[in-house]
Amino acid sequence: MRKYKMRFVMLAAVIGVFASSIFSPVLSNVEGAETWRLGEEGQWKAVSAEDKYLLAVAEIKKLVNTGQTKAVGQAIDKLKKDFPAIAGPDLDAFMKAEMLFCEGKFTKASRAYDKFLAEFPTSEFYEAAMDRQFAIATAFLGGQKKRVLGVFKMSTYDEGIKIMEKISDRAGDAPIGINAAVAVAQSLERRGMFAEAYHKWSEISSRWPSGQIGKEALLNMARCKHTAYKGPKYNASDLISAKSYYENFKLRYPKDAEAIDVDKILKQIDEQLACKEFNTGKYYQQTGNKQSANLYYQMVVDNWPDSTAANMAKEAMKEKEPDAKKEKKW
């Protein structure tokens, strides 16, 4: 029951867009016979064609909220008959997609919206279709699954990403285009795909390098690189990149850097880098190559003198080499 309620509420929101923005350009063209209603002071007043139109839209919203899909279709047909100025092939195509959405057929609805957007780029309903696509993609990226052959459930993450990418391409620098790109990056991060998320944030940073989105992209690039580091047994390139991005962020946005304590993060990265090099030295020491081990230990002391690893490196260099002349114990 909750699932259907959510669908109807989402559809109601789109119908609300109809009332506030989509149909507003044609309201001035609506004509019809006068209707009268009783005013607050007990006097009869004429109801304008615009008022009748808005009342009809309000009725559609009510039907959607109560889950009466069939009645919604009938009400839309009546709306087009009573107010022919809004009728046209673009409205038909849009409502076809809307009814698929109302029936819970989100994948089919998404394809129908996509077809509408491709065929009617100048339609008054274009932005509403984009908003609906964004809503479907958000649900898909949120982990909603789809049934296959009525039995199996499959993840829709990939579909959500494809829809968001199309929205971003179509919308360009419009807010919904930026939000679509950000939604993809955030979804990849939530699923632990930090390398992929970094590349998406990097793309966002390239397209919108300034302003709030540019600042967020830079910070998220740093965080993704830092989080992607797997530990001292692995390559330190992610740590080095993370440090560079955090230092750049601190340079460009000092107040924001102070607010999130970037200095503390940079100190943590230094500790991790020092630990990485110390472990390399330890490896050489364990294999009997004391000279190479000491080179790495000294590097730790020189580059990160205040780190915990530096203290361990000093202690390691003090250890005596095993006496090679000692007789072997059998």
Buried (B, 14 or more C-beta within 10 A) or exposed (E): EEEEEEBBEBBBBBBBBBBEEBBEEBBEEBEEEEEEEEEEEEEEEEBBBBBBBBEBBEBBBBBBBEBBBEBBBEBBEEBBEBBEBBBBEBBEBBBBBBBBBBEEBBBBBBBBBBBBBEEBEEBBBBBBBBBBBBBBBBBBBEEBEBEEEEEEEEEBBEBBBBBBBBBBEBBEEBEBBBBBBBBBBBBBBEEEBBEBBBBBBBBBBEBBEEEEBBBBBBBBBBBBBBBBBEEBEEEBEBBEBBBBBBBBBBEEBEEBBEEBEBEEBBBBBBBBBBBBBBBBBBBBBEEEEBEBBBBBBBBBBEBBEEBEBBBBBBEBBEEEEEEEEEEEEE
